[in-house]
Amino acid sequence: ANGAELRLGWPLESQTLCRFQEVVLDVMNEKGFLDAEISHDMRPTYGDWRNVTLVFTIVEGKRSDRTAVGASPVSPAQRCMR
């Protein structure tokens, strides 16, 4: 719904991974975690790089009393095209 869809068995493109991270950042900002950071690690599953395991790490940072106001004027997909 937000432009980021990860599906089992589908090819993983860097743009999809970027959009996924941007969508999660938007959600964290809406919850008041304005300094949240997201990183990922990709490992081969069973030693085969055609099948990977993604591990996302979210560092929330300090929660703010205020939340991000409204949606970002630029969509996650547009932010990944820069």
Secondary structure, DSSP 8 states (H G I E B T S, - for coil): --S----TTS---HHHHHHHHHHHHHHHHHTT-TT-EEEEEEEEETTEEEEEEEEEEEE-----SS---S--SS-HHHHHT-
